[in-house]
Amino acid sequence: MYHSKDYLRLLLLMVTLAVIIGGCKNNPPAISHNHKSDTISISHGDILDLEISFADDREELISAKVSFNDEEIYSGIDSLFRYSLETSELNAGKYYIKINALDEDSLLSEKVLTININGVNPSLANLSISDIGATCVKANFDITSSGGLDISEKGILFTPVADAGAEEQKLIIDDTGLITESMVDGFPRDADLRLRAYAINAAGTSYSEYITIKTKNGIPVIRTGTVSNIHSKTVDASGTLITNGGEKLLGYGIVYSENPQPQLEDNVSFASGRASFKVELDGLQPFTKYYFRAFARNRFAARYGEIKEFKTTGPPSVKTGEPGRIMVSSIRINIEVVDDGGHKVTDAGICYSMLKEPTIDTNVSSFGKGTGKFEAFVEDLDPGTKYHLRAYAINSEGVSYGEEIMLSTKLGIPEVATDGVTDIDYSSVTVIGNVVDDGGLDVIERGIVWDTISRPTKNNNYAVVEGAAGKYEYRITGLEPGIKYFARAYARNEKGYVYSEPVEFVPYIKTEMVLVKGNFFSMGSEDADRTARPVHQVKVDSFMIGKYEVTNAEFVKFLNYHIDEIKFEGGGDVVLLKGYPVYFLKVYGEDYEKTGFKVPVTYTDGKFGVRDDCGDYPAILVSWEGARMYCEWAGGRLPTEAEWEFAAKGGINTSNTYAGGNDLDELGWYYRNSRDASCQLMPGGNRGLNKVGLLKPNRLGIYDMSGNVSELCYDIYGTDYYSVSPAENPMGPEKGTSRVIRGGSWVDNDNACTVYTRIKSFDLNKGYDNIGFRLVRTFDK
């Protein structure tokens, strides 16, 4: 018990000592703050005002420190620290403020405050639109505060202005940043809309104020401009983009084509960068009309401007002209620059070579500049050489060529031709010469030579004709009728004389001709047999007819002209020319022998002649072909049957039975009045031929158209031809074996000698003692 009491006493003593000792020792610094609890809750965006006090009962404070999330925000010895926490700069969540204080006895106090920042709805500034398109706009708005929470979504809400109660449609912006400058797509085109921005975080959704806009229609508008710098293959074209319609363009520029309605499927030249633009159109063809227009295209539409047109230029247009004088070493030639191609012609001339298709890279002779006609010499050529030449012209677009021609320089030898003879008369003729080419040297003299030899020269008959190159004429006079002549042109230059090939001619046989003026007349007679009926109206053109029948003297000249071509058959009695019998030198039969008749034409020593006093008798014993050949040789032809009758009637309508009247004894030799004929042909009858022109003529002065000898005509004989005869210049049927004979003869009665009686010929390949012919020439006014 004692021990227990002692123990208690000891324990009590110790406790007392401990109290005494403890009352004498310092406490650590005290830390306090102005909030009720060490755990503080605050909404994001609010400001936390914090006052922290430090206190020590005996000793002084050595240091105090405050940190926010391990970042020191205060260090000092003040007994009071004030701090304002801006929560808007922080995210929502839990934060810690650690506080410690140390006194001079190294006693340390610590405290931790827990700050809970609670997130709130985000805050948005006003929405603005800086660019309005057809379906998109550029939205500008700021999330001034995220509410301390991550923004999970933001975007634009819209409704039609006209339907404010409609449910808002949402267009989300992918970027969830606080600053928004984004193109937002998905709006309806051409619409009045009410818009507001929105942003969402975990706390909720916030909105901007409403604004209204009108989206564009999405249709681009563009204007076609003009063209410039027009060339052969390129052109500059301009345009102006008025609006893209509020939609990004897929392209704009110029479309062009030869088609009057150019489309995007044609040629396209794209523009870029500027609303007013100029682009180059390429791939063009020279001198071609093109159509063009501006275009703009977006995803909604392609639109075009006004269609316009232009024509490209090109190289010049040039023609190779006709050559002038071609010399031994030069050629004069002209060219024409017809069109400059739209650009100044800087050079034009002739390019030439001995090879085909000469170019400006071969030999060139420059004539000038610009457009129009030019003429000059191409010089320094080789004599007698063939050259290819063509015109050329150059401008900025290139070179063009004219048609290629081929010429040869001369060797100095003139080319001379005799182009024929005209106006052959009884004693004169006009010869046509032609210095076709001067040979490249000046012609000193030209003229005509002629004679009866086949190749006359200046040693024979000649005449000098003034001039040099080209055609010329000379009238030769004093010629003998019926004689064959040869004539040819000649020219002389410094190298000598050159003659053409000769032409031959015969002056017409000198015989008197009568003009019969053309007119209508009644052909045939009701008093005639049926072969000269019906009477019908016929018109003949004017013509010349022999005053007399062709005589022996005239026909012999024809035979002698063709003497080199004459052949004989039948023991030498039949004269052949060109295979036809033309004359008979003997008449067979006892009757002729009894009369003592002798053929008036003879052939002796290779030449034809006429017996004494027989020259003026009409030529007989001549075949139809012989008569035709004679007339052709004499510059004419046989008369048609209509011409013969019209001439026999005196060139008028007449009721006369015979040529010149109704008394045949005064007008013609026929059977009854030819008894005392000077050329007896009928044995015992004492009848025969008389010389031409002994009786009266008709009113035109034509003799012996009734009687003496019947006359061959050109026409084939047709018994019923008058019923089908044409009304103008009839020439008989096309087919037949006989020819028409007219006029009657010394052996016929008076009925055969009328102006209308038609007689059918006998054998055309024989000649007869009572048949002759008359020459007709076409009248040349």
C-alpha positions in Angstrom: 0.0 0.0 0.0 3.0 2.2 0.9 4.5 1.5 -2.3 1.4 2.3 -4.1 1.1 5.6 -2.4 4.7 6.4 -3.2 4.1 5.5 -6.8 1.2 7.7 -7.0 3.0 10.5 -5.3 5.9 10.0 -7.8 3.6 10.0 -10.7 1.8 13.1 -9.5 5.2 14.8 -9.0 6.2 13.9 -12.5 3.0 15.2 -14.0 3.4 18.4 -12.1 6.9 18.8 -13.3 5.8 18.1 -16.8 3.2 20.8 -16.6 5.6 23.2 -15.2 8.2 22.4 -17.8 5.6 22.4 -20.6 4.3 25.8 -19.6 7.7 27.2 -20.1 8.2 25.9 -23.8 7.2 28.0 -27.3 4.4 26.7 -29.7 4.9 26.6 -33.6 3.4 29.5 -35.6 -0.3 29.5 -36.2 -1.7 29.6 -39.8 -5.3 30.7 -40.5 -7.3 32.0 -43.5 -10.5 33.8 -44.2 -12.6 30.9 -45.3 -14.5 28.5 -43.2 -12.9 25.3 -44.3 -9.7 24.2 -45.8 -11.7 22.9 -48.8 -13.0 25.7 -50.9 -15.4 25.4 -53.9 -15.7 28.1 -56.5 -17.2 28.5 -60.0 -15.0 28.9 -63.0 -14.6 32.4 -63.9 -15.1 33.7 -60.3 -12.2 35.3 -58.3 -11.1 33.6 -55.1 -10.0 36.2 -52.6 -7.7 34.6 -50.0 -6.3 36.1 -46.8 -3.7 34.0 -45.0 -2.5 35.0 -41.5 0.6 33.8 -39.7 0.9 34.2 -35.8 3.5 33.1 -33.1 3.0 33.7 -29.3 6.6 34.4 -28.1 9.0 34.1 -30.9 9.3 36.0 -34.2 8.3 34.5 -37.6 11.4 33.7 -39.7 9.7 32.8 -43.0 6.3 32.0 -44.6 5.7 30.5 -48.0 2.6 29.9 -50.1 2.6 27.8 -53.3 -0.2 27.1 -55.8 0.0 23.7 -57.3 3.7 23.5 -56.3 4.3 27.0 -57.8 5.5 29.4 -55.2 3.3 32.5 -55.1 4.5 34.0 -51.8 7.6 34.1 -49.7 8.1 36.5 -46.8 7.7 37.3 -43.0 4.5 39.3 -43.2 1.9 38.2 -40.8 -0.8 38.6 -43.6 -0.7 37.5 -47.2 -3.6 38.4 -49.6 -4.1 36.5 -52.9 -6.7 36.7 -55.6 -7.1 33.6 -57.8 -8.4 34.2 -61.4 -10.2 31.0 -62.1 -11.0 32.1 -65.7 -7.4 31.3 -66.7 -7.7 27.8 -65.2 -9.5 24.7 -66.2 -12.1 23.3 -63.9 -10.7 20.8 -61.4 -9.0 20.4 -58.0 -6.1 22.6 -57.1 -3.9 22.8 -53.9 -2.5 25.8 -52.0 0.3 24.7 -49.6 1.2 27.1 -46.7 4.1 26.8 -44.3 5.5 29.1 -41.5 8.8 28.8 -39.5 9.7 30.7 -36.3 13.0 31.4 -34.7 12.9 28.3 -32.6 12.6 26.4 -35.9 9.2 25.4 -35.2 7.3 24.7 -38.5 3.6 24.9 -39.2 2.0 23.6 -42.4 -1.5 23.8 -44.0 -3.0 22.6 -47.3 -6.1 24.3 -48.8 -8.0 22.3 -51.4 -9.6 24.5 -54.1 -12.3 22.9 -56.2 -13.0 25.0 -59.5 -16.3 24.0 -60.8 -16.8 24.2 -64.7 -19.6 26.5 -66.2 -21.2 27.0 -69.6 -18.8 28.5 -72.2 -19.1 32.2 -73.0 -19.3 33.5 -76.7 -18.7 36.9 -78.2 -21.0 38.2 -81.1 -21.0 36.3 -84.4 -19.9 38.1 -87.6 -19.8 37.0 -91.2 -17.1 38.4 -93.4 -17.7 36.5 -96.7 -21.1 35.2 -97.9 -21.2 32.6 -100.7 -23.9 30.5 -102.2 -23.8 27.7 -99.6 -21.0 28.8 -97.4 -20.0 31.8 -95.2 -16.9 32.8 -93.3 -17.9 32.7 -89.7 -16.0 34.8 -87.2 -16.7 34.5 -83.4 -14.7 33.9 -80.2 -15.4 31.7 -77.3 -14.4 34.2 -74.7 -14.4 31.5 -72.0 -14.5 27.8 -72.3 -16.1 27.7 -68.8 -13.1 25.8 -67.6 -14.1 22.8 -69.6 -13.1 21.4 -73.0 -15.2 22.6 -75.8 -16.7 19.5 -77.3 -18.5 21.1 -80.2 -19.1 24.4 -81.8 -20.8 25.6 -85.0 -23.6 27.6 -86.5 -27.3 27.2 -86.2 -29.6 28.7 -88.8 -33.2 29.0 -89.7 -35.0 30.8 -92.5 -35.9 34.3 -91.6 -39.4 33.8 -92.9 -39.9 30.9 -90.6 -38.4 31.9 -87.2 -40.1 29.1 -85.4 -38.6 26.4 -87.5 -36.2 24.0 -86.0 -32.7 25.3 -86.2 -30.3 23.4 -88.4 -26.8 22.8 -87.2 -23.5 23.1 -89.1 -20.6 21.9 -87.0 -17.2 23.4 -87.2 -14.5 20.8 -86.8 -12.1 23.1 -85.1 -13.0 23.4 -81.4 -10.6 26.2 -80.7 -11.7 29.4 -78.9 -11.1 31.6 -81.9 -13.2 30.9 -85.0 -12.5 32.1 -88.5 -13.8 29.3 -90.6 -15.6 28.7 -93.8 -18.9 27.0 -93.0 -20.6 25.1 -95.8 -24.1 23.7 -96.1 -26.4 26.7 -96.3 -29.2 26.8 -98.8 -28.6 29.0 -101.9 -30.2 32.3 -102.4 -31.9 32.3 -99.0 -32.5 34.9 -96.2 -31.3 33.2 -93.0 -31.0 33.9 -89.3 -27.8 32.6 -87.8 -26.2 32.3 -84.3 -23.0 30.6 -83.1 -23.0 28.0 -80.4 -20.4 26.2 -78.2 -20.8 23.1 -76.0 -18.8 21.9 -72.9 -19.6 19.5 -70.2 -21.5 22.1 -68.3 -23.8 23.0 -71.1 -24.3 25.0 -74.3 -24.0 28.7 -74.9 -25.1 30.8 -77.9 -24.2 34.1 -79.6 -26.7 36.8 -80.6 -28.7 36.3 -83.8 -27.7 37.9 -87.1 -29.4 37.7 -90.5 -27.7 37.2 -93.9 -28.7 36.3 -97.5 -26.8 33.7 -99.3 -25.9 34.1 -102.9 -27.6 32.3 -105.8 -24.4 30.4 -106.9 -24.6 31.5 -110.6 -21.5 33.2 -111.9 -21.7 36.2 -114.2 -19.0 37.0 -116.7 -18.6 39.5 -119.6 -16.8 38.9 -122.9 -14.2 41.5 -123.7 -12.2 42.2 -126.9 -9.4 40.6 -128.9 -6.0 42.1 -129.5 -2.6 41.1 -130.9 -4.3 39.1 -133.7 -1.9 36.8 -135.5 -2.1 33.8 -137.6 -2.0 31.2 -134.8 -2.6 33.2 -131.6 -4.9 36.0 -130.4 -5.2 37.7 -127.0 -8.8 37.8 -125.7 -10.1 39.5 -122.6 -13.0 39.2 -120.2 -14.3 40.4 -116.9 -15.6 38.2 -114.1 -18.5 40.1 -112.6 -19.3 37.6 -109.8 -18.6 34.0 -109.0 -22.1 33.7 -107.7 -20.8 33.2 -104.2 -19.3 29.9 -105.1 -15.7 28.8 -105.7 -15.1 28.6 -109.4 -13.9 25.4 -111.1 -12.6 27.6 -113.9 -13.1 30.7 -116.0 -11.6 32.2 -119.1 -12.4 32.0 -122.9 -13.9 29.3 -125.0 -13.4 29.6 -128.8 -14.1 27.6 -131.9 -15.0 27.9 -135.6 -18.4 26.8 -134.5 -20.7 29.9 -134.0 -21.6 28.6 -130.6 -18.3 27.8 -128.8 -18.7 25.5 -125.8 -16.5 24.2 -123.0 -16.0 21.1 -125.1 -14.2 23.2 -127.7 -11.0 25.1 -127.2 -10.5 26.6 -123.8 -8.0 29.1 -122.4 -8.2 29.4 -118.6 -7.7 32.6 -116.7 -6.5 33.0 -113.1 -6.0 35.5 -110.3 -7.9 38.5 -111.5 -11.5 39.4 -112.3 -10.4 41.4 -115.3 -8.3 39.0 -117.3 -6.6 38.5 -120.7 -5.6 35.1 -122.0 -3.9 33.8 -125.2 -5.9 31.7 -127.6 -3.6 29.4 -129.4 -3.8 26.5 -131.9 -5.5 28.8 -134.5 -5.4 28.5 -138.3 -4.4 31.5 -140.5 -7.2 33.5 -142.2 -9.9 31.7 -140.3 -13.0 33.1 -138.6 -13.4 32.1 -135.0 -16.1 32.7 -132.4 -15.3 33.3 -128.8 -16.9 34.1 -125.5 -15.9 34.4 -121.8 -17.1 31.6 -119.5 -17.2 30.9 -115.7 -18.0 27.6 -114.2 -18.7 26.4 -110.6 -20.3 23.3 -109.2 -23.8 24.8 -109.8 -23.6 26.2 -113.3 -21.5 27.2 -116.3 -22.3 30.7 -117.7 -21.1 32.4 -120.8 -20.7 36.0 -121.9 -21.7 37.5 -125.3 -20.4 35.6 -128.4 -18.0 37.7 -130.5 -15.9 36.8 -133.5 -12.5 37.5 -135.0 -10.5 36.5 -138.0 -6.9 35.4 -137.7 -4.3 37.0 -139.8 -1.5 35.1 -141.6 1.3 35.3 -144.0 0.7 37.7 -147.0 -1.1 36.7 -150.1 1.0 37.0 -153.2 0.5 36.2 -156.9 3.1 35.3 -159.4 2.4 37.5 -162.4 3.0 37.0 -166.1 6.6 37.1 -167.3 7.6 40.0 -169.5 10.5 39.9 -171.8 12.7 36.8 -171.4 16.3 37.5 -172.3 19.5 35.5 -172.5 20.5 36.1 -168.9 17.5 37.8 -167.4 13.7 37.6 -167.1 11.4 40.5 -166.5 8.4 39.5 -164.3 5.7 41.1 -162.2 4.2 40.0 -158.9 1.3 41.3 -156.9 1.1 41.4 -153.1 -2.7 41.1 -152.9 -3.0 41.2 -149.1 -0.6 41.9 -146.3 -2.2 39.3 -144.0 -2.9 41.9 -141.4 0.8 42.7 -140.8 3.3 44.9 -142.7 5.0 43.2 -145.6 8.7 43.6 -145.0 9.9 42.0 -148.3 8.5 40.7 -151.5 10.0 39.5 -154.7 10.8 36.4 -156.8 12.6 33.3 -155.6 14.0 31.0 -158.3 16.0 27.8 -158.8 16.7 25.1 -161.4 14.8 22.8 -159.0 11.1 22.7 -158.2 9.6 24.7 -155.3 12.2 27.4 -154.9 12.1 29.2 -151.5 13.7 32.3 -150.0 16.5 30.0 -148.9 17.5 29.5 -152.6 18.0 32.4 -155.0 16.0 35.6 -154.3 15.4 38.8 -156.2 13.8 41.3 -153.9 11.3 43.7 -155.5 10.1 45.9 -152.6 7.9 46.2 -149.5 4.2 46.6 -148.8 1.3 45.6 -151.0 0.5 46.2 -154.6 2.1 45.3 -157.9 5.8 45.1 -158.5 7.8 44.5 -161.6 11.5 44.0 -162.0 14.2 41.9 -163.7 15.5 38.6 -162.3 19.1 38.8 -163.5 22.4 36.9 -163.6 20.7 33.8 -165.1 22.4 31.2 -167.2 21.5 31.3 -171.0 19.3 28.5 -172.3 18.5 27.3 -168.8 15.1 26.2 -167.4 14.2 27.9 -164.1 11.4 27.5 -161.6 10.1 30.8 -160.3 7.5 31.9 -157.8 6.6 35.1 -156.0 7.2 35.4 -152.3 6.1 37.9 -149.6 7.1 38.1 -145.9 5.5 39.5 -142.8 5.8 38.8 -139.1 3.6 35.8 -139.5 5.8 34.1 -142.0 6.4 33.7 -145.7 3.9 32.8 -148.5 4.5 31.9 -152.1 2.6 32.4 -155.3 2.0 29.9 -158.0 5.2 28.3 -159.4 5.9 28.9 -163.1 8.7 27.5 -165.2 10.6 29.6 -167.7 13.7 29.2 -169.8 16.2 31.8 -170.6 16.9 32.3 -174.3 19.8 31.3 -176.5 19.6 34.4 -178.7 17.8 32.8 -181.6 14.4 34.4 -182.5 11.4 32.2 -183.1 9.4 33.2 -186.2 6.2 31.9 -187.6 4.0 32.6 -190.6 0.5 32.5 -189.2 -1.3 32.3 -192.6 -2.6 34.4 -195.4 -5.9 36.3 -195.7 -7.7 38.5 -198.2 -6.6 36.5 -201.2 -7.5 38.4 -204.3 -6.7 37.9 -208.0 -3.3 39.5 -207.7 -2.7 40.2 -204.1 -2.7 38.5 -200.7 -2.0 39.5 -197.0 0.6 37.4 -195.3 0.6 37.3 -191.5 4.0 37.0 -189.8 4.8 36.6 -186.2 8.0 37.1 -184.2 6.9 34.7 -181.5 10.0 35.2 -179.4 12.9 37.5 -179.8 15.3 34.9 -178.5 16.5 37.2 -175.8 18.1 39.6 -178.1 16.8 42.7 -179.9 15.2 42.1 -183.3 16.9 44.4 -185.8 14.7 43.6 -188.8 11.6 41.6 -189.7 9.5 41.0 -192.8 8.1 38.7 -195.4 9.7 36.9 -198.3 7.9 35.2 -201.2 8.3 33.6 -204.6 7.2 30.5 -206.6 10.0 28.5 -205.2 9.2 26.5 -202.0 11.7 28.1 -199.6 12.2 31.8 -200.6 14.7 34.0 -198.8 15.7 37.6 -199.0 17.4 36.7 -202.2 13.9 36.5 -203.7 11.0 38.9 -203.3 10.9 40.5 -199.8 9.4 43.3 -197.8 10.7 44.8 -194.5 7.9 45.4 -191.9 8.6 47.9 -189.1 8.7 46.6 -185.6 10.3 43.9 -183.5 8.4 41.1 -181.7 4.8 40.2 -182.2 2.4 39.8 -185.1 2.6 41.8 -188.3 1.1 41.9 -191.8 2.2 42.7 -195.3 0.1 43.0 -198.4 1.8 41.4 -201.4 0.6 42.8 -204.8 1.3 42.1 -208.5 0.8 38.4 -208.3 -0.4 36.2 -211.1 -3.8 34.6 -210.7 -3.8 30.8 -210.5 -0.1 30.5 -209.7 1.1 28.7 -206.6 3.3 31.0 -204.4 5.2 30.4 -201.2 5.7 33.0 -198.5 7.3 33.0 -195.1 8.2 35.4 -192.3 11.7 36.2 -191.2 13.6 38.1 -188.5 17.1 39.3 -188.0 19.1 40.0 -184.8 22.8 40.4 -184.2 23.4 36.7 -184.8 21.7 36.6 -188.3 18.5 35.7 -190.1 15.9 33.2 -189.1 13.0 32.1 -191.4 9.7 30.4 -190.6 8.3 27.4 -192.4 6.6 28.6 -195.6 2.9 28.7 -196.4 1.6 28.3 -199.9 -1.3 30.1 -201.6 -2.8 30.7 -205.0 -4.3 34.1 -205.9 -7.9 33.5 -206.8 -8.6 32.9 -210.5 -9.6 36.2 -212.0 -13.2 35.8 -212.9 -16.0 38.3 -212.7 -18.5 37.8 -209.8 -22.0 39.3 -209.2 -23.4 40.0 -205.8 -26.8 38.5 -205.1 -28.3 40.1 -202.0 -30.0 37.7 -199.7 -33.8 37.7 -199.3 -36.9 35.5 -199.3 -38.3 34.2 -202.6 -40.8 31.6 -203.9 -38.9 28.5 -204.9 -40.4 26.1 -207.5 -43.3 26.5 -209.8 -46.9 25.3 -210.1 -46.1 24.8 -213.9 -43.3 22.4 -213.1 -43.5 18.7 -212.6 -43.9 17.3 -209.1 -40.1 17.4 -208.4 -40.3 21.2 -208.3 -43.4 21.4 -206.2 -44.8 22.6 -203.9 -43.9 26.2 -204.3 -42.4 27.3 -200.9 -40.8 30.3 -199.4 -37.1 30.1 -198.9 -34.6 32.6 -197.5 -31.0 32.6 -198.7 -28.1 34.7 -197.4 -26.1 37.1 -199.7 -23.5 35.5 -201.9 -21.3 36.1 -205.0 -21.8 34.1 -208.1 -19.8 33.9 -211.3 -21.0 36.2 -214.1 -20.2 33.4 -216.5 -19.9 29.7 -216.4 -16.4 28.5 -215.5 -14.4 28.4 -218.8 -11.8 26.0 -220.2 -9.0 28.6 -219.8 -9.9 28.9 -216.0 -10.1 25.2 -215.5 -6.7 24.5 -217.1 -5.1 26.8 -214.6 -6.5 24.6 -211.8 -5.1 21.5 -213.5 -1.7 23.0 -213.9 -1.7 24.2 -210.2 -2.0 20.6 -209.2 0.2 19.2 -211.9 2.5 17.4 -209.3 -0.5 15.6 -207.9 -2.2 14.6 -211.2 -2.3 11.0 -212.2 -3.9 9.3 -215.3 -5.8 6.2 -216.0 -7.7 4.7 -219.0 -4.8 4.9 -221.3 -4.1 8.4 -220.2 -7.6 9.7 -221.0 -8.9 10.1 -217.5 -7.3 12.8 -215.2 -7.2 11.8 -211.6 -6.7 14.2 -208.6 -6.6 12.9 -205.0 -8.0 9.6 -206.3 -11.0 11.1 -208.1 -11.5 11.5 -211.8 -11.8 15.2 -212.5 -11.4 15.6 -216.3 -11.7 13.5 -219.4 -9.2 14.1 -222.3 -11.1 12.0 -224.8 -14.7 11.4 -225.8 -15.3 8.1 -227.4 -17.8 7.3 -230.2 -18.2 7.4 -234.0 -20.6 10.3 -233.7 -17.9 12.5 -232.2 -15.4 11.5 -234.8 -17.8 12.4 -237.5 -18.2 15.9 -236.1 -14.5 16.5 -235.9 -14.9 17.5 -232.3 -11.7 17.6 -230.3 -11.6 17.9 -226.5 -10.7 21.6 -225.8 -8.1 20.7 -223.1 -4.8 19.1 -224.1 -1.9 17.5 -222.1 1.5 17.9 -223.7 5.0 17.7 -222.3 3.7 17.5 -218.7 1.4 20.5 -218.9 -2.2 21.1 -219.6 -3.3 23.6 -222.3 -6.4 24.9 -224.2 -6.9 24.4 -227.9 -7.0 27.5 -230.1 -10.1 29.7 -229.6 -11.5 27.3 -226.9 -10.6 29.2 -223.8 -13.9 31.1 -223.6 -16.1 28.1 -224.0 -17.7 26.7 -220.8 -15.6 23.9 -219.3 -17.2 20.5 -220.1 -16.1 16.9 -219.5 -15.6 17.8 -215.8 -16.8 15.4 -213.1 -18.8 16.7 -210.1 -15.8 16.1 -207.8 -13.6 18.0 -210.3 -16.1 20.9 -210.2 -16.1 20.9 -206.4 -12.3 20.9 -206.2 -12.0 23.7 -208.7 -14.4 25.9 -206.8 -12.6 25.2 -203.5 -9.2 26.1 -205.2 -10.8 29.3 -206.6 -11.8 30.4 -203.1 -15.4 29.3 -203.3 -17.8 26.4 -203.8 -20.6 25.1 -205.9 -23.9 26.9 -205.6 -26.7 25.3 -203.6 -29.9 24.6 -205.7 -31.7 27.5 -203.8 -28.8 29.9 -204.5 -28.8 28.9 -208.2 -32.6 29.4 -208.7 -32.5 32.8 -206.8 -29.7 34.0 -208.9 -31.3 32.8 -212.1 -34.5 34.7 -211.1 -32.4 37.8 -210.8 -32.5 37.9 -206.9 -36.3 38.6 -206.9 -39.6 36.9 -207.1 -40.4 36.8 -210.8 -42.8 35.0 -213.1 -40.2 34.8 -215.9 -39.8 31.3 -217.3 -36.1 31.7 -218.1 -33.2 33.5 -216.6 -33.8 37.1 -217.7 -37.2 36.8 -219.4 -39.6 34.7 -221.4 -37.9 34.6 -224.8 -35.3 31.8 -224.6 -33.9 32.6 -228.1 -32.6 35.9 -226.7 -31.3 34.5 -223.4 -29.9 31.0 -223.9 -28.5 28.4 -226.3 -30.7 25.3 -226.5 -31.5 22.7 -229.1 -33.3 24.9 -231.5 -30.9 27.9 -231.7 -27.6 26.1 -231.4 -27.5 24.8 -235.0 -24.7 27.1 -236.0 -22.7 26.7 -232.9 -19.0 27.3 -233.3 -18.1 24.1 -231.3 -20.0 21.4 -233.1 -20.9 18.3 -230.9 -23.8 16.7 -232.7 -23.1 14.8 -236.0 -25.4 15.9 -238.8 -27.3 18.2 -236.6 -24.7 21.0 -236.7 -25.3 21.8 -233.1 -23.0 22.4 -230.1 -21.4 24.9 -227.7 -21.1 28.6 -227.9 -18.8 30.9 -226.1 -20.0 32.3 -222.8 -21.8 35.7 -222.6 -23.0 36.0 -226.2 -26.7 36.4 -225.4 -28.6 38.7 -223.0 -28.0 38.4 -219.2 -30.7 38.5 -216.6 -31.5 41.5 -214.4 -28.3 41.0 -212.3 -26.0 40.8 -215.3 -25.5 37.0 -215.1 -25.2 35.2 -218.4 -26.2 31.7 -219.7 -28.1 30.5 -216.7 -30.6 29.1 -219.2 -29.0 27.0 -221.8 -25.5 26.5 -223.3 -24.5 23.9 -220.6 -26.4 22.6 -217.6 -24.8 23.5 -214.3 -23.9 21.3 -211.4 -25.1 22.2 -208.0 -23.9 21.2 -204.5 -27.2 19.6 -203.3 -27.9 15.9 -203.3 -31.0 15.2 -205.5 -34.2 14.3 -203.7 -37.4 13.9 -205.7 -39.7 15.1 -202.9 -37.2 17.4 -201.2 -39.4 20.5 -201.6 -42.0 19.1 -199.2 -39.5 18.9 -196.4 -37.0 21.7 -197.3 -36.0 24.0 -194.5 -37.0 27.7 -194.8 -33.5 29.1 -194.6 -30.5 28.3 -196.7 -31.5 24.7 -197.7 -28.7 22.5 -198.8 -30.5 19.4 -200.0 -31.0 15.9 -198.4 -28.3 14.5 -196.2 -28.1 11.2 -198.1 -28.3 10.2 -201.8 -26.2 9.1 -204.8 -27.1 11.9 -207.3 -26.6 15.6 -207.4 -28.9 18.4 -208.8 -28.3 19.8 -212.3 -30.0 23.1 -213.3 -30.4 25.4 -216.4 -30.6 23.1 -219.4 -28.1 23.0 -222.2 -27.5 23.2 -226.0 -28.9 19.7 -226.5 -32.1 20.3 -224.5 -35.5 21.6 -225.4 -36.9 24.8 -223.9 -38.6 23.0 -221.0 -35.3 21.9 -219.5 -34.0 25.5 -219.6 -36.4 27.1 -217.2 -35.4 28.7 -213.9 -37.2 26.0 -211.9 -36.6 22.7 -213.7 -34.7 20.2 -211.7 -32.5 17.5 -213.4 -31.0 14.5 -211.7 -27.3 14.0 -212.4 -25.9 11.0 -214.3 -22.7 9.2 -213.2 -20.9 11.7 -210.9 -17.6 10.1 -211.7 -17.9 11.1 -215.4 -17.8 14.3 -217.4 -20.3 15.2 -220.1 -20.3 17.4 -223.1 -23.4 19.4 -222.1 -22.7 19.8 -218.3 -20.6 22.6 -216.8 -20.6 24.6 -213.5 -20.5 28.0 -212.0 -18.4 29.4 -209.1 -20.0 30.8 -205.9 -18.2 32.6 -203.1 -19.7 33.4 -199.7 -20.3 37.1 -199.4 -18.1 38.7 -196.7 -19.5 42.0 -195.6 
